[in-house]
Amino acid sequence: MNLEIALRMCEAALKQAGREGALISVAVVDAGGHLVTFQRMEGAEIAGPVLAPGKAYTSVAHRRTTAELGRLTAPGKELSGLAGDRFVCFGGGIPLWADYGEGERVVGGIGVSGGTVAQDVACAEAAAEVWRTG
């Protein structure tokens, strides 16, 4: 993960937000969950600067999308009670993988907040596609 690709991922998320009609915040973190870059659209909700990096961190820490974690943390489910502190368990966070196969590992994450969950996921997916295609 480096700043150049992180900025390109943010740009892709912001463009998708424009298509979705959403005002978002977007964060990219490295393999340790540390912030690499963050951008907030003018007029985006005030919770975005907390939720977007939280979603990115959560996706790295658990190596799953935050949408998947949302289902797993519902009452009575396998990870019930996990949400809270730094963990944000609803859609918009995606882990970024490298070396698919034997050496597969998470090298960063993207987090988006500000739209509906579906919009956040779509914007995060647009950013993740930049990572996947290099």
Residue frames as qw, qx, qy, qz and C-alpha x, y, z in Angstrom:
[[0.000, 0.891, 0.455, 0.000, 0.00, 0.00, 0.00],
 [0.414, -0.094, 0.009, 0.905, 1.34, 3.41, -0.91],
 [0.122, 0.551, 0.270, -0.780, 0.00, 6.93, -1.09],
 [0.175, 0.247, -0.543, -0.783, -0.21, 7.00, -4.89],
 [0.273, -0.217, -0.879, -0.324, -2.58, 4.04, -5.19],
 [0.109, -0.483, -0.711, 0.499, -4.46, 5.08, -2.06],
 [0.145, 0.449, 0.027, -0.881, -5.22, 8.45, -3.65],
 [0.285, 0.079, -0.701, -0.649, -6.36, 6.74, -6.85],
 [0.215, -0.347, -0.911, 0.057, -8.69, 4.53, -4.81],
 [0.012, 0.519, 0.457, -0.722, -10.15, 7.58, -3.06],
 [0.206, 0.309, -0.331, -0.868, -10.69, 9.25, -6.43],
 [0.279, -0.120, -0.865, -0.398, -12.57, 6.18, -7.69],
 [0.153, -0.466, -0.798, 0.351, -14.77, 6.13, -4.58],
 [0.069, 0.495, 0.188, -0.846, -15.55, 9.85, -4.93],
 [0.250, 0.156, -0.574, -0.764, -16.46, 9.45, -8.61],
 [0.267, -0.290, -0.909, -0.138, -18.77, 6.56, -7.74],
 [0.068, -0.490, -0.591, 0.637, -20.34, 8.70, -5.01],
 [0.187, 0.337, -0.168, -0.907, -21.10, 11.32, -7.64],
 [0.343, -0.040, -0.775, -0.529, -22.84, 8.70, -9.78],
 [0.305, -0.367, -0.862, 0.172, -24.73, 7.44, -6.71],
 [0.220, -0.728, -0.205, -0.617, -25.76, 10.92, -5.59],
 [0.743, -0.562, -0.300, 0.204, -24.03, 10.41, -2.24],
 [0.052, 0.857, -0.355, 0.371, -21.77, 12.67, -0.16],
 [0.944, -0.204, -0.229, 0.125, -19.11, 10.46, 1.39],
 [0.247, -0.799, 0.548, -0.015, -15.95, 10.24, 3.40],
 [0.946, 0.241, -0.214, 0.040, -13.38, 7.68, 2.27],
 [0.382, -0.759, 0.527, -0.024, -10.34, 6.27, 4.06],
 [0.856, 0.318, -0.401, 0.071, -7.55, 3.93, 3.03],
 [0.571, -0.701, 0.415, -0.097, -5.46, 2.14, 5.65],
 [0.353, 0.537, -0.765, -0.049, -2.37, -0.06, 5.43],
 [0.676, -0.040, -0.735, -0.028, -1.90, -3.64, 6.67],
 [0.300, -0.098, -0.686, 0.656, -1.62, -2.42, 10.27],
 [0.108, -0.763, -0.637, 0.015, -4.85, -0.45, 10.04],
 [0.283, -0.527, -0.065, 0.798, -2.97, 2.88, 9.98],
 [0.405, 0.833, 0.273, -0.260, -4.42, 5.70, 7.91],
 [0.568, 0.051, 0.414, 0.710, -2.73, 6.27, 4.55],
 [0.025, -0.115, -0.235, -0.965, -5.19, 8.84, 3.19],
 [0.088, 0.574, 0.738, -0.344, -8.62, 10.27, 3.92],
 [0.023, -0.129, -0.307, -0.943, -10.96, 12.49, 1.92],
 [0.134, 0.538, 0.713, -0.430, -14.34, 13.98, 2.78],
 [0.153, 0.510, 0.531, 0.659, -16.70, 15.49, 0.23],
 [0.101, -0.097, 0.198, -0.970, -18.05, 18.94, 1.03],
 [0.630, -0.166, -0.067, -0.756, -21.37, 18.49, 2.81],
 [0.633, -0.018, -0.774, -0.007, -20.71, 14.89, 3.85],
 [0.687, -0.646, -0.265, -0.203, -22.10, 13.80, 7.21],
 [0.153, -0.814, 0.459, -0.323, -20.08, 14.61, 10.33],
 [0.848, -0.338, 0.395, -0.100, -19.71, 10.95, 11.38],
 [0.843, 0.521, -0.127, 0.052, -17.73, 10.07, 8.24],
 [0.235, 0.737, -0.559, 0.296, -14.30, 11.01, 9.64],
 [0.483, -0.386, 0.709, -0.340, -14.84, 8.39, 12.35],
 [0.860, 0.161, 0.397, -0.278, -16.83, 5.74, 10.47],
 [0.732, 0.629, -0.250, -0.074, -14.85, 5.56, 7.21],
 [0.199, 0.599, -0.742, 0.227, -11.47, 4.90, 8.87],
 [0.573, -0.228, 0.658, -0.432, -13.27, 2.59, 11.31],
 [0.900, 0.318, 0.147, -0.260, -14.69, 0.51, 8.48],
 [0.584, 0.650, -0.482, 0.072, -11.28, 0.34, 6.78],
 [0.126, -0.522, 0.758, -0.370, -9.59, -0.69, 10.07],
 [0.751, -0.055, 0.502, -0.426, -12.28, -3.28, 10.82],
 [0.875, 0.438, -0.091, -0.183, -11.96, -4.88, 7.39],
 [0.412, 0.610, -0.641, 0.217, -8.19, -5.24, 7.86],
 [0.322, -0.423, 0.702, -0.473, -8.41, -6.48, 11.45],
 [0.721, 0.053, 0.593, -0.356, -10.94, -9.20, 10.59],
 [0.111, -0.237, 0.803, 0.536, -9.99, -9.83, 6.94],
 [0.184, 0.522, 0.828, 0.092, -13.65, -9.60, 5.91],
 [0.036, -0.481, -0.284, -0.829, -15.93, -6.97, 4.48],
 [0.144, -0.009, 0.542, -0.828, -17.78, -4.99, 7.09],
 [0.670, -0.015, -0.235, -0.704, -21.03, -6.00, 5.37],
 [0.716, -0.007, -0.698, -0.017, -20.22, -9.64, 6.11],
 [0.255, 0.035, -0.686, 0.680, -19.28, -8.76, 9.68],
 [0.412, -0.129, 0.110, -0.895, -22.61, -6.97, 10.08],
 [0.804, -0.098, -0.415, -0.414, -24.43, -10.25, 9.47],
 [0.682, 0.029, -0.667, 0.298, -22.07, -12.14, 11.82],
 [0.153, 0.089, -0.530, 0.829, -22.43, -9.64, 14.68],
 [0.524, -0.379, -0.277, -0.711, -26.25, -9.64, 14.76],
 [0.542, -0.378, 0.531, -0.531, -27.77, -10.79, 18.05],
 [0.893, -0.035, 0.395, -0.213, -27.41, -14.55, 18.47],
 [0.787, 0.581, -0.200, 0.052, -24.88, -14.85, 15.64],
 [0.880, 0.057, -0.226, 0.414, -21.30, -16.12, 15.78],
 [0.455, 0.161, -0.210, 0.850, -19.66, -12.74, 16.51],
 [0.298, -0.820, -0.391, -0.293, -22.49, -11.08, 18.44],
 [0.536, -0.805, -0.080, 0.242, -21.13, -8.28, 20.60],
 [0.703, 0.037, 0.169, 0.690, -18.06, -7.53, 18.45],
 [0.205, 0.732, 0.240, 0.604, -19.21, -4.13, 17.19],
 [0.414, -0.905, -0.092, 0.032, -18.03, -1.14, 19.17],
 [0.555, -0.580, 0.269, 0.532, -14.75, 0.52, 20.11],
 [0.002, -0.526, 0.505, 0.685, -12.88, 0.66, 16.76],
 [0.213, 0.123, 0.921, 0.303, -14.98, -1.99, 15.02],
 [0.464, 0.344, 0.025, -0.816, -17.63, -0.73, 12.60],
 [0.291, 0.031, 0.950, 0.112, -19.75, -3.65, 11.44],
 [0.555, 0.644, 0.452, -0.269, -21.98, -2.48, 8.59],
 [0.743, 0.443, 0.349, 0.362, -21.32, -2.20, 4.88],
 [0.206, 0.973, -0.080, 0.059, -18.66, 0.05, 3.39],
 [0.303, -0.735, 0.601, 0.084, -15.37, -1.55, 4.47],
 [0.939, 0.330, -0.091, -0.038, -13.39, -3.89, 2.23],
 [0.627, -0.555, 0.435, 0.331, -10.04, -5.58, 2.90],
 [0.536, 0.748, -0.339, -0.195, -7.44, -5.37, 0.13],
 [0.915, -0.197, 0.337, 0.104, -5.58, -8.57, -0.66],
 [0.274, 0.752, -0.558, -0.218, -2.20, -9.29, -2.26],
 [0.094, 0.379, -0.919, -0.052, -0.56, -12.48, -3.53],
 [0.841, -0.014, 0.055, -0.538, -3.70, -14.49, -4.07],
 [0.835, 0.198, -0.513, 0.002, -3.02, -18.15, -3.40],
 [0.785, -0.169, -0.475, 0.359, -0.45, -19.60, -1.05],
 [0.403, -0.054, -0.303, 0.862, 0.93, -16.27, 0.22],
 [0.149, -0.695, -0.449, -0.541, -2.40, -14.47, 0.32],
 [0.367, -0.360, -0.493, 0.702, -2.50, -11.64, 2.87],
 [0.015, 0.927, 0.373, 0.042, -4.37, -8.45, 3.66],
 [0.549, 0.090, -0.009, 0.831, -2.27, -5.40, 2.80],
 [0.048, 0.006, 0.098, -0.994, -4.79, -2.66, 3.50],
 [0.096, 0.560, 0.815, -0.118, -8.41, -1.68, 3.56],
 [0.046, -0.291, -0.274, -0.916, -10.88, 0.85, 2.22],
 [0.046, -0.506, -0.750, 0.423, -13.70, 2.39, 4.22],
 [0.060, -0.318, -0.355, -0.877, -16.56, 4.56, 2.98],
 [0.082, -0.535, -0.727, 0.422, -19.29, 6.31, 4.97],
 [0.076, 0.278, 0.018, -0.958, -21.92, 8.93, 4.24],
 [0.478, 0.010, -0.506, -0.718, -24.41, 7.36, 1.87],
 [0.899, -0.179, 0.056, -0.395, -26.81, 4.51, 2.36],
 [0.682, -0.369, 0.622, 0.111, -25.14, 1.19, 3.11],
 [0.783, 0.431, 0.410, 0.179, -25.63, 0.18, -0.54],
 [0.345, 0.922, -0.092, 0.152, -24.02, 3.43, -1.72],
 [0.368, -0.773, 0.517, 0.000, -21.11, 3.04, 0.70],
 [0.791, -0.078, 0.589, 0.147, -20.53, -0.52, -0.54],
 [0.679, 0.667, 0.247, 0.178, -20.69, 0.57, -4.19],
 [0.115, 0.949, -0.269, 0.120, -18.14, 3.34, -3.57],
 [0.545, -0.581, 0.604, 0.032, -15.84, 1.01, -1.63],
 [0.834, 0.209, 0.490, 0.145, -16.10, -1.58, -4.42],
 [0.509, 0.848, 0.008, 0.147, -15.11, 1.07, -6.99],
 [0.147, -0.859, 0.483, -0.085, -12.04, 1.87, -4.91],
 [0.729, -0.297, 0.616, 0.028, -11.17, -1.79, -4.38],
 [0.815, 0.508, 0.261, 0.096, -11.33, -2.37, -8.13],
 [0.250, 0.904, -0.329, 0.109, -8.48, 0.15, -8.54],
 [0.459, -0.589, 0.661, -0.072, -6.42, -2.00, -6.16],
 [0.834, 0.089, 0.544, -0.021, -7.29, -5.22, -7.96],
 [0.717, 0.649, 0.191, 0.168, -6.42, -3.86, -11.41],
 [0.693, -0.203, 0.053, 0.690, -3.30, -2.03, -10.28]]
